Amino acid sequence: MTFQLHPQVPVLGVTLLLTMILLLYSFQQYHQRRRTPELLSFIGLLFAINLWQLTAIFIHTVTIPAFILAGINFGNAVVALLFSYSLAWFALTYSGYTRWVNRWTVGFAVVTIGATSLLVLIEPELWTEVNGVTTRGPVTIAGITFAEWIILDRTLEPAFRVFLLYNYLITVVSGGILGRYLLKNKGDIYTGQAVALGVGAGAPIGVSTLLFLGVVPPTWNPTHIAFGVTAVGFAVAIFRYRLLGVAPIGRQQLVEQLADPVVMLDDTNRVVDCNLAARELANAPAGWRGMSAAAFFEPLPEPVEWFMTAESGELTLSMAGTERTYTSESVPITNDSDTHSGQLIRLHEITEQKARQRQLQEQNEYLDEFASIISHELQSPLNVAIARLKLIKREYENERIDELDQALRRMDTLIEDLLTMARSSQSIEDTDPVALETAAKQLGHTVILITVS
């Protein structure tokens, strides 16, 4: 069996190399850190794309017509359907409709691929009628001369157009699912991510449209280029913006209506989302989404490490002539496999709490002053009175003098209790029950007791 070099083979080789690298990298990411349904479906899509590139290289390098037709049939009956179903799988899981990926839908995909494979195996010219072999070339492209190569002179059968329409519908529906997701979440994703997903999903739709309308002949099928664009576009959306694991988890914790500033970072410390309070506090520009944390917090006086630490003390800012005080709280975000996916930062305002602390301090200072007044203005004269009374008791023995002595000592005890409460803010624990009438008589007062039954 001889081989040939078709002008599309170098392009196919470069595309295959690129998509193979993406496949290996995706495998690595899936096993090391990102065991998510979205990434698994992307791996399946990359496998279908690589299989398509290998099939296209085989078709364009062999020279035996039967082998060329077998490669074309394998690509159309198996690989094209595998790509369409993988694209639908990716669109459903990425958009959160994982319930549609079940044993029934997977079983249907397997059955249709098996049925089309069996049909082209029984009838090789089911898709296209081979009219013969045509020779093309030589041709020089970019300074490289390609010798003559052969292609099959084919006529597309109606069955192929129906099959192509089926694949086209699956691709369009998949693109519609992704488009609906982007429109629904346009305020929560990067612009670059939306563009990458749109280009990735739109490339095969555009090529399928050109093929179905006959604008592009099947001998110059650019599907492999479209598939390469799809692989790169989706890879950019996943590995550049990395929102597959962060957004669904972080948005559950990020409440836009919170009065406290809240900022969500991905695992590379880029701003994924933040609420209005955070944007106003940091004076964030219009293109804040995707900014580094250092750039986002740069207008604030503390370094970015202060905001990303669990307990960093207090931050005082002067806003509209009013000082506001904040503390920082940082919480890690993890996905379903307990892999670190980002960080949630909340600045808790404690301005009112600080005001209450100052008020309490002023009250304590007032109590200290009150205690000082009691100590000097009341206790000192009372001590003098008690001392004088002791001298009188030495000279005179009288029952009324004893009652006066008890009253003065009772006053001294009350003053000591007041000083204890004022200085230590503690209640008096050592107390004894006292009859109110007896205590009042001891003090020389009349008490009227009212009993309610």
Backbone torsions as a table, in degrees:
resi	resn	phi	psi	omega
1	MET	NA	125.9	178.3
2	THR	-92.4	162.5	-178.8
3	PHE	-123.3	161.6	179.9
4	GLN	-137.0	166.3	178.7
5	LEU	-118.8	104.3	178.1
6	HIS	-81.5	145.5	179.3
7	PRO	-57.4	-22.7	180.0
8	GLN	-82.6	-13.9	-175.3
9	VAL	-61.6	-44.5	177.8
10	PRO	-59.0	-39.4	178.1
11	VAL	-65.9	-42.4	177.5
12	LEU	-61.6	-39.6	-179.8
13	GLY	-64.8	-44.1	178.9
14	VAL	-64.4	-42.8	179.2
15	THR	-63.9	-41.7	178.3
16	LEU	-62.2	-43.1	179.2
17	LEU	-60.6	-43.6	-179.3
18	LEU	-64.8	-48.1	-177.9
19	THR	-69.8	-30.3	176.4
20	MET	-67.0	-40.9	176.9
21	ILE	-62.3	-42.6	178.0
22	LEU	-63.0	-37.9	179.5
23	LEU	-65.2	-46.2	179.6
24	LEU	-64.2	-40.7	178.8
25	TYR	-64.9	-39.3	179.2
26	SER	-65.3	-40.8	175.5
27	PHE	-58.2	-45.4	-179.4
28	GLN	-61.6	-47.1	-179.6
29	GLN	-63.5	-38.7	-178.4
30	TYR	-65.3	-42.2	-176.6
31	HIS	-79.8	-27.4	-176.5
32	GLN	-89.2	-37.2	-169.5
33	ARG	-150.6	-24.2	-169.6
34	ARG	-124.2	72.8	177.4
35	ARG	-84.9	71.2	-177.9
36	THR	-113.6	151.4	177.6
37	PRO	-60.1	-33.5	-179.7
38	GLU	-63.6	-45.1	-178.3
39	LEU	-70.2	-35.4	177.6
40	LEU	-64.2	-41.5	177.7
41	SER	-67.0	-34.0	176.7
42	PHE	-66.3	-36.5	175.7
43	ILE	-62.9	-42.8	176.6
44	GLY	-61.2	-40.3	178.6
45	LEU	-65.3	-42.3	177.8
46	LEU	-64.3	-36.6	176.9
47	PHE	-61.5	-44.3	178.4
48	ALA	-63.6	-39.6	179.7
49	ILE	-65.7	-43.8	178.4
50	ASN	-64.5	-38.5	177.5
51	LEU	-64.5	-37.1	177.3
52	TRP	-64.8	-43.3	179.9
53	GLN	-63.3	-42.7	178.5
54	LEU	-63.2	-41.0	178.1
55	THR	-64.0	-42.3	179.6
56	ALA	-64.6	-39.2	177.8
57	ILE	-64.3	-41.0	177.4
58	PHE	-60.9	-45.3	-178.6
59	ILE	-61.6	-37.3	-174.0
60	HIS	-90.0	-2.0	179.9
61	THR	-113.1	-25.0	178.2
62	VAL	-81.6	159.1	-177.6
63	THR	-119.3	-5.5	178.9
64	ILE	-83.4	120.9	-176.0
65	PRO	-55.6	-38.6	-179.3
66	ALA	-64.2	-38.0	177.9
67	PHE	-69.2	-38.7	178.5
68	ILE	-62.1	-45.8	179.7
69	LEU	-64.3	-38.6	178.9
70	ALA	-63.2	-40.7	177.9
71	GLY	-65.0	-40.5	178.9
72	ILE	-63.6	-45.3	-179.9
73	ASN	-64.5	-40.4	178.2
74	PHE	-63.8	-42.0	179.3
75	GLY	-63.9	-41.7	-177.7
76	ASN	-76.4	-44.3	-173.3
77	ALA	-77.9	-33.4	-174.1
78	VAL	-110.3	-58.2	-169.8
79	VAL	-70.0	-41.4	-179.5
80	ALA	-61.9	-43.4	177.8
81	LEU	-66.8	-39.5	178.8
82	LEU	-60.6	-40.9	177.2
83	PHE	-64.4	-45.4	-177.6
84	SER	-62.1	-44.5	179.4
85	TYR	-67.7	-37.4	178.2
86	SER	-66.4	-37.6	176.9
87	LEU	-63.6	-41.7	177.3
88	ALA	-65.1	-38.9	177.3
89	TRP	-60.0	-46.8	179.6
90	PHE	-63.3	-44.9	-178.4
91	ALA	-62.2	-40.1	-178.4
92	LEU	-68.8	-45.9	-178.2
93	THR	-70.4	-37.8	179.8
94	TYR	-64.6	-36.0	-177.0
95	SER	-87.3	-2.1	177.3
96	GLY	91.3	9.6	179.4
97	TYR	-98.2	51.2	-176.1
98	THR	-67.4	-19.8	-179.6
99	ARG	-64.6	-20.5	179.2
100	TRP	-80.3	-11.8	176.3
101	VAL	-96.5	93.1	-176.4
102	ASN	-138.0	-175.8	-175.6
103	ARG	-65.8	-26.8	-179.7
104	TRP	-73.4	-46.9	179.9
105	THR	-69.3	-39.5	177.3
106	VAL	-65.1	-41.0	177.8
107	GLY	-62.0	-40.6	178.0
108	PHE	-62.2	-41.6	178.9
109	ALA	-62.5	-44.0	-179.9
110	VAL	-63.7	-41.6	-179.2
111	VAL	-65.0	-44.0	-179.0
112	THR	-66.8	-38.5	177.0
113	ILE	-65.1	-41.7	178.2
114	GLY	-64.8	-39.5	-178.9
115	ALA	-66.4	-45.9	179.6
116	THR	-66.3	-35.0	177.2
117	SER	-64.3	-41.8	179.4
118	LEU	-65.9	-38.1	-179.1
119	LEU	-64.0	-46.9	-178.4
120	VAL	-73.5	-22.4	175.7
121	LEU	-71.6	-38.5	178.0
122	ILE	-74.4	-43.7	-178.5
123	GLU	-124.5	90.3	-175.8
124	PRO	-58.1	-29.6	-178.0
125	GLU	-99.0	30.0	178.3
126	LEU	-64.9	-41.6	-177.7
127	TRP	-81.7	-45.2	-175.3
128	THR	-136.5	146.9	174.4
129	GLU	-96.0	122.6	-178.4
130	VAL	-84.9	118.0	179.9
131	ASN	-91.9	-13.5	-178.4
132	GLY	149.8	-164.0	-178.6
133	VAL	-116.7	135.8	179.7
134	THR	-118.8	140.9	178.5
135	THR	-102.3	134.2	177.4
136	ARG	-123.6	159.2	176.7
137	GLY	95.4	-175.5	-7.5
138	PRO	-69.5	161.5	-179.9
139	VAL	-146.9	147.8	178.5
140	THR	-113.4	124.4	-178.9
141	ILE	-128.9	122.0	178.8
142	ALA	54.0	39.7	177.4
143	GLY	81.9	-1.9	179.4
144	ILE	-105.7	126.0	-179.2
145	THR	-96.5	125.8	177.5
146	PHE	-103.5	128.4	179.7
147	ALA	-71.1	-179.2	-179.7
148	GLU	-62.3	143.6	174.8
149	TRP	-137.4	159.6	-177.2
150	ILE	-109.8	149.4	174.3
151	ILE	-136.8	159.1	176.9
152	LEU	-82.2	132.5	173.7
153	ASP	-84.7	102.7	-172.2
154	ARG	-118.0	156.3	172.3
155	THR	-122.2	123.7	-178.0
156	LEU	-68.6	129.1	179.3
157	GLU	-86.4	157.1	177.2
158	PRO	-56.4	-33.8	179.6
159	ALA	-61.1	-36.9	179.6
160	PHE	-68.0	-38.6	179.5
161	ARG	-65.9	-37.4	176.0
162	VAL	-65.1	-43.9	179.1
163	PHE	-63.8	-41.8	178.4
164	LEU	-64.0	-37.8	177.9
165	LEU	-64.5	-38.3	178.0
166	TYR	-62.5	-48.0	176.8
167	ASN	-61.1	-39.1	-179.3
168	TYR	-62.9	-42.1	179.9
169	LEU	-64.4	-41.6	178.4
170	ILE	-61.9	-42.5	-179.2
171	THR	-65.4	-41.7	179.9
172	VAL	-66.1	-42.7	178.7
173	VAL	-62.7	-41.0	178.1
174	SER	-62.2	-44.2	176.9
175	GLY	-63.1	-36.4	177.7
176	GLY	-65.4	-37.1	177.7
177	ILE	-63.6	-45.6	178.1
178	LEU	-65.6	-39.7	178.9
179	GLY	-63.4	-40.9	177.9
180	ARG	-63.4	-40.6	178.8
181	TYR	-62.5	-42.1	-179.5
182	LEU	-65.6	-40.7	179.4
183	LEU	-67.5	-38.5	-178.6
184	LYS	-68.9	-31.7	-176.1
185	ASN	-116.7	30.2	-175.1
186	LYS	-63.5	-24.5	178.4
187	GLY	-85.7	-5.5	-173.2
188	ASP	-116.9	2.6	-177.7
189	ILE	-128.0	164.3	179.1
190	TYR	-72.6	150.3	173.9
191	THR	-64.7	-41.5	179.2
192	GLY	-62.0	-36.3	178.8
193	GLN	-66.7	-41.9	178.5
194	ALA	-62.3	-41.8	178.5
195	VAL	-63.8	-44.0	-178.8
196	ALA	-62.2	-43.4	178.3
197	LEU	-66.7	-40.6	179.9
198	GLY	-63.8	-43.9	179.0
199	VAL	-67.2	-41.8	-179.6
200	GLY	-62.1	-41.2	179.6
201	ALA	-79.4	-29.6	-176.1
202	GLY	-79.2	-26.1	-177.4
203	ALA	-59.7	-52.7	179.1
204	PRO	-67.4	-29.6	177.3
205	ILE	-64.7	-43.7	179.5
206	GLY	-64.2	-43.4	-179.8
207	VAL	-66.8	-41.8	178.4
208	SER	-61.3	-37.6	178.1
209	THR	-63.8	-44.5	179.5
210	LEU	-63.7	-39.7	178.6
211	LEU	-68.6	-42.2	-177.9
212	PHE	-65.5	-37.0	180.0
213	LEU	-81.9	-7.5	179.3
214	GLY	80.6	11.5	178.9
215	VAL	-67.5	-38.0	178.5
216	VAL	-109.5	126.8	179.5
217	PRO	-70.4	150.8	-178.5
218	PRO	-64.6	-22.9	-179.8
219	THR	-70.4	-22.0	177.5
220	TRP	-116.7	46.0	-176.7
221	ASN	-63.7	115.5	180.0
222	PRO	-90.1	19.9	-176.3
223	THR	-60.1	-37.2	-178.0
224	HIS	-63.0	-33.5	176.7
225	ILE	-69.2	-41.5	179.0
226	ALA	-62.6	-40.6	178.8
227	PHE	-64.7	-37.6	176.2
228	GLY	-62.9	-40.8	176.9
229	VAL	-62.9	-40.5	177.8
230	THR	-60.2	-45.6	-179.2
231	ALA	-61.5	-45.4	-178.6
232	VAL	-68.0	-43.0	-179.2
233	GLY	-60.7	-47.7	-180.0
234	PHE	-68.2	-35.3	177.9
235	ALA	-63.7	-40.2	177.4
236	VAL	-62.7	-43.4	-179.1
237	ALA	-63.0	-33.5	-176.3
238	ILE	-86.2	-54.7	-169.1
239	PHE	-91.1	-16.4	176.1
240	ARG	-87.7	-43.0	-175.5
241	TYR	-100.5	-25.0	169.8
242	ARG	51.9	50.9	179.8
243	LEU	-102.9	-0.3	-175.5
244	LEU	-62.1	-41.4	-177.3
245	GLY	-97.5	-23.9	-172.4
246	VAL	-83.5	-50.6	-171.8
247	ALA	-60.5	-49.8	-178.2
248	PRO	-61.4	-34.9	-178.0
249	ILE	-79.7	-47.2	-175.0
250	GLY	-67.1	-36.4	-178.5
251	ARG	-64.5	-24.9	176.8
252	GLN	-68.4	-27.7	-178.0
253	GLN	-95.1	-19.6	-176.4
254	LEU	-94.6	110.3	-179.9
255	VAL	-104.0	117.6	-174.5
256	GLU	-61.8	-29.4	-175.9
257	GLN	-81.5	-0.2	179.7
258	LEU	-61.5	136.5	176.8
259	ALA	-73.7	-29.6	178.8
260	ASP	-77.3	142.2	176.2
261	PRO	-64.5	131.3	179.6
262	VAL	-130.7	131.3	-179.7
263	VAL	-129.8	135.0	177.3
264	MET	-113.0	128.7	179.2
265	LEU	-112.2	152.3	173.0
266	ASP	-88.7	-172.1	-174.8
267	ASP	-76.6	-0.2	172.7
268	THR	-110.8	16.7	177.4
269	ASN	61.7	39.3	170.9
270	ARG	-106.6	147.0	-176.3
271	VAL	-73.1	117.1	177.2
272	VAL	-90.9	-42.8	-179.2
273	ASP	-158.0	161.5	175.1
274	CYS	-163.2	155.9	-179.8
275	ASN	-90.0	176.1	-175.4
276	LEU	-61.3	-38.9	-179.2
277	ALA	-61.1	-39.0	179.2
278	ALA	-69.2	-40.5	-179.9
279	ARG	-64.5	-39.4	179.0
280	GLU	-69.5	-39.1	-178.4
281	LEU	-65.2	-44.0	-177.6
282	ALA	-90.0	-0.7	-178.2
283	ASN	53.1	50.3	-173.7
284	ALA	-67.8	140.5	177.1
285	PRO	-74.4	174.8	-177.9
286	ALA	-62.3	-34.8	-179.3
287	GLY	-95.8	43.1	-176.4
288	TRP	-68.7	-29.1	-177.1
289	ARG	-65.9	124.4	-177.9
290	GLY	95.7	-4.5	177.5
291	MET	-68.0	153.3	172.9
292	SER	-70.7	153.5	179.7
293	ALA	-61.3	-36.0	179.5
294	ALA	-62.8	-41.9	-179.8
295	ALA	-70.9	-36.5	-178.0
296	PHE	-65.8	-43.8	-177.1
297	PHE	-90.4	5.0	-176.5
298	GLU	-59.9	-37.5	179.7
299	PRO	-64.6	-16.3	-178.5
300	LEU	-89.0	152.6	-170.5
301	PRO	-70.3	-25.1	-177.1
302	GLU	-87.2	151.2	176.1
303	PRO	-67.9	162.5	-175.4
304	VAL	-61.7	-29.3	-180.0
305	GLU	-62.5	-28.4	179.8
306	TRP	-62.7	-40.3	-177.2
307	PHE	-76.1	-25.3	-175.3
308	MET	-95.7	6.9	178.2
309	THR	-103.6	142.7	-174.2
310	ALA	-59.1	-46.4	-179.4
311	GLU	-131.5	107.2	-175.5
312	SER	-118.8	13.2	-178.0
313	GLY	88.2	-147.5	-174.9
314	GLU	-119.9	149.0	177.2
315	LEU	-123.8	123.3	-179.8
316	THR	-111.7	125.4	-179.3
317	LEU	-122.1	146.9	175.7
318	SER	-100.1	112.2	-176.8
319	MET	-125.5	119.2	179.3
320	ALA	53.3	41.3	178.2
321	GLY	78.7	3.5	-179.7
322	THR	-120.0	135.2	178.2
323	GLU	-85.7	130.9	178.1
324	ARG	-123.0	139.2	-176.3
325	THR	-116.0	136.8	-177.8
326	TYR	-131.2	153.9	165.7
327	THR	-119.1	153.5	-177.1
328	SER	-105.0	137.9	175.8
329	GLU	-129.6	121.8	-178.1
330	SER	-116.2	128.1	-177.9
331	VAL	-126.6	128.3	178.1
332	PRO	-70.9	147.5	176.0
333	ILE	-106.5	127.6	178.3
334	THR	-122.8	152.2	178.1
335	ASN	-91.1	-168.9	-175.5
336	ASP	-63.4	-25.4	-180.0
337	SER	-96.4	18.6	178.4
338	ASP	61.0	30.1	176.4
339	THR	-94.8	135.9	179.9
340	HIS	-62.8	122.6	-177.2
341	SER	-118.9	-9.3	-178.7
342	GLY	168.7	-161.3	-174.9
343	GLN	-150.0	137.9	178.6
344	LEU	-111.9	121.3	-177.0
345	ILE	-112.7	128.6	177.8
346	ARG	-126.1	127.2	174.9
347	LEU	-99.0	110.6	-176.7
348	HIS	-93.1	120.9	-179.0
349	GLU	-78.1	128.0	179.9
350	ILE	-121.2	26.3	-178.7
351	THR	-58.6	-48.3	-179.9
352	GLU	-66.0	-37.4	178.3
353	GLN	-63.0	-41.8	177.4
354	LYS	-64.7	-37.0	178.0
355	ALA	-64.5	-40.4	178.0
356	ARG	-66.2	-36.0	177.0
357	GLN	-63.3	-42.5	177.3
358	ARG	-63.7	-40.4	178.6
359	GLN	-63.5	-41.6	178.4
360	LEU	-64.4	-38.0	178.0
361	GLN	-64.0	-41.3	177.8
362	GLU	-63.2	-39.0	178.5
363	GLN	-65.4	-39.7	178.0
364	ASN	-63.8	-39.4	177.7
365	GLU	-64.9	-37.0	177.4
366	TYR	-65.4	-39.7	178.2
367	LEU	-65.5	-38.3	176.0
368	ASP	-61.0	-41.2	178.4
369	GLU	-65.8	-39.6	177.9
370	PHE	-62.9	-42.5	178.2
371	ALA	-62.8	-38.1	179.2
372	SER	-64.7	-39.9	178.9
373	ILE	-63.2	-44.7	179.5
374	ILE	-61.2	-42.5	-175.9
375	SER	-64.6	-42.3	-173.4
376	HIS	-92.1	-42.5	-171.7
377	GLU	-85.1	-24.7	-178.7
378	LEU	-109.9	-48.4	-173.6
379	GLN	-67.6	-38.3	-179.0
380	SER	-61.9	-51.0	177.1
381	PRO	-60.9	-34.7	179.9
382	LEU	-66.3	-39.9	177.7
383	ASN	-62.4	-38.2	176.9
384	VAL	-62.9	-43.4	-179.0
385	ALA	-63.7	-41.6	179.5
386	ILE	-64.3	-40.8	-179.8
387	ALA	-65.2	-42.6	179.3
388	ARG	-63.7	-38.4	-178.0
389	LEU	-66.2	-33.2	177.4
390	LYS	-63.0	-39.2	178.0
391	LEU	-65.9	-39.9	179.6
392	ILE	-64.9	-39.3	-178.2
393	LYS	-65.3	-26.6	177.4
394	ARG	-69.2	-29.0	-176.8
395	GLU	-95.2	-29.6	-174.8
396	TYR	-130.0	139.3	174.0
397	GLU	-109.3	111.3	-176.6
398	ASN	-149.4	137.9	-179.2
399	GLU	-63.2	-36.4	-179.3
400	ARG	-67.9	-29.9	176.8
401	ILE	-66.2	-38.9	178.4
402	ASP	-63.8	-40.5	178.3
403	GLU	-64.0	-39.4	177.8
404	LEU	-63.8	-39.4	179.4
405	ASP	-63.8	-42.4	178.3
406	GLN	-63.0	-39.9	-179.8
407	ALA	-64.4	-42.2	179.0
408	LEU	-64.9	-41.0	178.9
409	ARG	-68.0	-32.7	175.3
410	ARG	-64.7	-41.2	176.7
411	MET	-62.2	-39.0	179.3
412	ASP	-63.4	-40.4	178.5
413	THR	-64.4	-42.8	178.3
414	LEU	-61.4	-42.5	179.5
415	ILE	-63.4	-41.6	178.2
416	GLU	-62.1	-40.6	178.3
417	ASP	-64.1	-42.8	178.0
418	LEU	-62.1	-40.8	177.6
419	LEU	-63.6	-38.7	178.6
420	THR	-62.4	-45.4	179.8
421	MET	-67.0	-39.3	-176.8
422	ALA	-69.2	-35.2	-174.7
423	ARG	-90.3	-30.2	-176.4
424	SER	-115.0	-4.1	-178.7
425	SER	52.0	34.5	179.1
426	GLN	-116.8	149.4	178.3
427	SER	-81.0	161.6	179.8
428	ILE	-84.4	122.4	-174.8
429	GLU	-94.3	-36.3	-176.6
430	ASP	-84.7	92.7	-179.7
431	THR	-129.1	156.5	177.4
432	ASP	-128.7	143.7	176.3
433	PRO	-65.6	136.6	-178.1
434	VAL	-131.4	136.4	175.7
435	ALA	-70.2	127.1	-174.3
436	LEU	-63.0	-41.0	-177.5
437	GLU	-66.0	-41.6	179.4
438	THR	-63.7	-44.5	-179.7
439	ALA	-63.9	-37.4	-179.4
440	ALA	-67.9	-39.4	179.2
441	LYS	-65.1	-35.2	178.4
442	GLN	-64.0	-31.5	-180.0
443	LEU	-88.2	-4.3	177.1
444	GLY	82.2	28.8	179.5
445	HIS	-117.8	158.0	176.1
446	THR	-100.8	132.0	-176.6
447	VAL	-122.5	133.2	174.7
448	ILE	-102.1	117.8	-179.5
449	LEU	-96.8	129.5	178.0
450	ILE	-115.4	123.7	-179.3
451	THR	-106.3	128.2	178.4
452	VAL	-108.9	122.4	-179.1
453	SER	-112.6	NA	NA
